[in-house]
Every structure is written in C-alpha cells, then in structure tokens.
Amino acid sequence: MDFKRTLLAAALPISFVFASAAHALEIKFADIHPAGYPTVVAEENMGKALTKETNGELTFKYFPGGVLGSEKEVVEQAQVGAVQMTRVSLGIVGPVVPDVNVFNLPFVFRDQAHMRKIIDGEIGDEILAKITNSEFGLVALAWMDGGTRNLYTKKPVRKIEDLKGMKIRVQGNPIFIEAFNAMGANGIAMDTGEIFSALQTGVIDGAENNPPTMLEHNHYQNAKYYTLTEHLILPEPIVMSKITWNKLSPAQQEMVKKAAKAAQADERTLWDAKSASSEEKLKKAGVEFITVDKKPFYDATAAVRAKYGAPYADLIKRIDAVQ
C-alpha cells in the first residue's frame, strides 16, 4: 500500500509538468504582406504583449509574405485549425458572410476618416460579431486599416472614359468585378502573387490597391500611373481559428480581444507613416499621382451599390449618417 502511495506521489509532479506544458499554446500568425508591413508589425507587437501577459501560455510564430499560401488558402488552414490567426481581406469573407459586403461596396465611405469612425464604433463591432457568429469557422477580433484602394495602370486614367476596355485586376468578389465593369473596364479576378507577371506580360493593363502594396509588390515597375479614385476604403479583420479560440480559457479570450483592439490602434499609426513614405518612394520611382473628379466614377457604380446594397439599405443609411 505504502509502495503504491509513493509511486502516486512520485507521479504527481510529472503530471503537473505535463498539464502546464499542455497549456502553452503556439499561435501561428500568417499574413500575405511582407515583414515590416504595418499589419505584420502590429501583429508582432500584439503577440509579444500577449506572450508577456499570459506568462508564456500563448507564444507566437509569424509567417509573413504569404509563405503559407494565398489568403484564401490560409483561411482554409485557419478553418481547420492548422493556422491559428491571420488578417484577411473582406473580399474573401464576402462570399461566405454576406453582411460584410456592405464594406465592399464601391464608394460606401466618403473618405478614410469616415471609414475609421465606422470601424471604431458600434457598426464595426456588429460586423465583427456577424463574422464570428457565421459558419466561417473564424472569430473576428479587430480591424486593420487596409488602406484606400486606387487605380494603377500602364496608361494614364485622367477621366472615366480612359478606363474603357482596360483589363484591371481585382480580388475575386463579384462586387469588385462588376464595379470595374460598370466603370467601363474589364474586372479580372487574380491572386496577389500573380499581378506582377500579369502586368509585365500585358495580361492585365492595371490593378487597384493602396500605395504600400503597390510599392512592396513592385507593381510600380510596370504601372506608372496612380489614379486617386478612392473607390474602396477597406478595413480588414484580424481573425482567430474557432478551433483555437475554444481551447483558450475565458481569461485568455479576454486578453486576446483586448490585445487585438490595441493592435487596431497601433496599426493605424504605422499605416499612416507607411502610406506617406510609400507615396514619396513611388513618386521618386517615376509614378505619376493623378487626381480625378470622383463623381463620374461614383455615378457609374450606382447600379452596383443598388444591386448589392439592397439587403443593407438601413446599414448604409447608418453609415452615411456618421459624420
């Protein structure tokens, strides 16, 4: 009997060691953007803060630069718990969680300041909750500023007529494709990684994105005109795999939520600095920034807003009302 008791006592410390080791959870955090990009830096800062706050119960490993695949592939990995966290474009969420499409509508935000007020307020929180409560398999925690998307092309677009017949790369969402078709171009869906060679070989005449992305992916080497349409000002959610989320204790979940909201503010400061420096570098590399009258572009896309915005008429009114 004593012998058994001694064995049990000897076994106890080992089981405690196993229990605490089991609580240490490694979070793989993937992002299509390269190291040093505002979203990636904010994600790294967030991870460091969480590792410290959880006393090492959560550790983070980062996979920037699309090393784990395209955004769509990473989302699929997160849905099965192979990747724990990522930042994802709404273009990918839209087909699965229709409510986010209100943010995907062309010209739904007046400008960047308007968009930020929306994501910082109750509408932003409501949309995060809709992603979390959907069948998407991801918990949406906070918003990153994905920048203001403008048009960049091989030939200048100074007015809407110049877009006619141009093949423009967009993310694979029907709204984006139809928006460009409505403006007279041909919207072509394509992964980010394919844009550089498609511009080089003339498969496309242009693409649309923010200055940091145009710079980081070297698209400016083949597209020298940047037209300030501001057609999309896209917030992008930070998400965690629901499988991983359910492994966290309620206290850890709270910490993760708070840290993600802190990352939202952190990334914004980083974004503004990066955007300004990217614009300078692009201009030095010979890119011409073109200011246009946005009204013809806005008017041309009215039918797209009416078609895809119909289910969210009330939400659009609420967005418009935010000053």
N, C-alpha and C positions, 0 to 999 in steps of 0.2 A: 504493500500500500504506500509506504513512505517512498519507495523507489519510484512508483508511478507519479507521486506528487512532485518529486524532484524533477522528473522528466518534464512534467507540465510546466513547472516554474522555469525550467531552463528554456522551454519552447516559447514562453511568453514574450521575452524581448525580441525574438526573431519575428514573431507575428506582428509586433508593433512596428518593427522596421519595415516589413512588407506593406503594412497599412499606410504608413506615411509616404513610402515611395509610390504607392498606387495613387496617392492624392496629387503628386506632381504631374501636371498635365502640360505637354508640349503643344503649343499652338503654332501651326504652320500658317503664315500670313502671306498670301500671294497678291501680286499687283502686276498688271500688264505694263505699267510705267517703269522706267529705269530707276536705278538707285539715285538718290539725290533729288528726285521729283517731289514736289510738295506733298502729295498724298502719301508717298512712301516714307518721307521724313516724319510726317505726323503719325503714321502708323508705328514707326520705330520708337518715337517718343512715348506713344501710348503704351507699347509693350514694356518698355523699361519701367515706366511708372507702375504698371500692373504687377510686374515681377517683384518689385520692391514692396508694393502694398500687400501682396498676398504672401509675403515671406518666401518667395520661390515656389509657391504651389502652382503658379502659372509661369511657364517660360515660353519664349517666343523665338521662332526661327523664320527668317524673311526670305521670300522668293520674288524679288522684283524682276522687271524686264521680261515678263512673260515666259520665264523658264519652265513653268508647269503647264504651259499651253495657252490658248486663246482665252478670252474672258468667258466665253460660252463653255469651254472645256473645264475651266477652273470652277465655274458654278456647278457643273455636273459632279465634279470631285467633292465640292463642299456639300452637295445634297446627300452624298453617301458617307460623309464624314472623313474622307481621305485628306481634304484640306479643311482647316478649321475656320479661317477668316479670310475675307477678301473685300476689295472695294469693287463695285460693279456698276457699269453704265446702265441707265434706265432703259436704254434701247433693248437690252437683253431681258429686263424684267417685264417690260410692257406686254409682250405676248402672253405671259403667264398670269400677271397681276394687272388686269386692265386699268384699275384706278390710277396707276402711276402714269398712264398715258396723258393725263391732264398736263403733267410737266413736260411731256414730249411734244406738245402741240406747238407749231411754229408761232413765234411772236406772242406767247401767252404771258411772258413777263415784259414789262416796259424796259427794264434795264437790270444791271447786276444788283444794284441796291434793292430794287423791288424783289428780286428773287431771294436775296438773303433774308429780307424781312419775313417772307413766306416760310422758308425752311426753319427759321428760328422760332416761329410761332406755332399756334395750335394746328394749322393746316399741315405743316411739316411733320409734326408728331402723329397726326392722324394717318398720313400716308405711310409712315414707318410701320405703324400698327397694322395697316392693311397688308403690307408685305409679310410681316411676321405671322399674321393670322391666316394667310393663304396656304395653299398646298405646295408652296415653293420650296419648303424644307429649310428655310433660312430665317434667322432672326435679324431684323433690321435695327441697327443701334443708333446711327447718327448720319449726318450728311456731310459730304465733302463738296467743296465748290469745284465743279468740273470745268469751270471757265465759260467764257462766252464764245460760242461757235460762229465763225465767219467763213467766208468762202475763199479758197486759194486755188488759183488757176494758172495755166501756162500762157493764156492770152488775157488781157485785162477785161474785167467786167465793171464798167462805169455806170451802166444802167441796165435795167432788167432785160432789155432786148438783146444785150450782149451774151446772155446766158443761153439763148436759143440753140437747141441741139447739142449743147455741151454734155459730155458724159462725166457725171460727178459722183464720186464715191460717197456713199452714206452707210451708216450702220444698218444692219438687217432688220429694220422695222418698217412695216407698210406705211406708217405715217411719214417717216423721213423720205421714203422713196416717192410717195405721192406729193409731198410738199415741193420737192425739186421738180417733179414732172409738171406741177401746177405753175411753177415759175418759168417753164419753158425748156428746162434741161432734161436729161435722162438720168434719173437716180439709179445708181448701181450699187447693190449691197456687196460688201467685201470685208474680209478681216483686216485689222490694222496692219498686220505684218506684211500684207500683200501690196499695200499702197505704193511704197517706194518704187518697186519694179514696174507696177502698172502705170505710174506717172512717166517713168523713164522710157518705157516701150510704147507709150501712147495708147494703151488700152483704155485709160481714162484721161480726161482733159483737166481734171482738178479734183479736189476733195474739200471737206469742210471740217474745221476744228479750231482750237484756240492757239495762240502764239507759242506757248511752251511745247505743245505736242508737235506742231509744225517744225519747230526747231530740233527737238530731241530726236525725232524720227527722220531727220534730214530731208524732209519733203521739200524744203525751200530750194534744194539743189535743182529741182526740176519744175518748180512752180514759183514764179517770181512776182505774182500779183496777189495781194491780200485785200479782199473787199469786205468792208465792215458792215455786213448785213445784220449781225446780231440776231439771226433767225432763231437760234436756240441758246438758252442760257440754262445749262443742265446741272442740277445737283445730282450727286451720286452717292448712294448709300454704302456705308460700311456694314457688312453682314457677317454673321457667325452661323456656322452649321448648326441646325437644331439638335442634331445628334450630340454635338459637343456642348451646346447650351444646357441640355438636360443632364449632363454629367457634372455641371457646376452646382455648388451649394447656393442657396438663396443669397448669402452674403457675397459670394464671388460674383453672382449675376449682377448684383447692385454695383459692385466695384467696376465691373466691365462696362455697364451702362454709363456710369459717371465718367470713366476714362474716355469712352467713345465721344461723349459730349464735349469733353475738354479738347479732344483731338479735332473736333469740328471747328472750334475757335482757333486752335493752333494752326491748322492747315490754311485757314483764311489769310492769316498774316503772311505765312510762307508763300501762298498763292499770289498775293498782290505783288510781293517783291519779285517773284519768279516771272510773272507776266510782264512786268515793266522791263526787266533785264532781257527777257526773250525778245520783246519788241525791238529793243535797241540793237541786239545782235542780228536780228533778221534784217533790219534797215541797213546795218553795216554790210551785210551779205548781199545787198542789192535788191531786197524785196521792197516793192512799192506798196504802201498802205493807201487804199482808196476809200474815201468817204462817199457814201451814196445817200440819195433820198430813199429812206426805208419804206415810205408809204406804198409805192407800186408793188414791192415785194410782199408787204403786209396784205394789200388788197388781193393780190394774185392767189394767196393761200387761204382766203376766207372760206372757200368751199371745203378745204381740208379740216379747218377748225370746226366748221359746222357739222361735217360728217362724223369726225372722231370725237368732237367735244360734246355732242348731243347728250350722252348719258351723264355728263358732268356739268350741265348748264349752271346749276346752283353753285358748285365749287368754283367755276370760272368767275361767276359774279362776286364770290367772296374774295378771290384772288385780285380781281380788278379793284375791289373796294379798299384793299390795303394800300395805304399811302406811304 
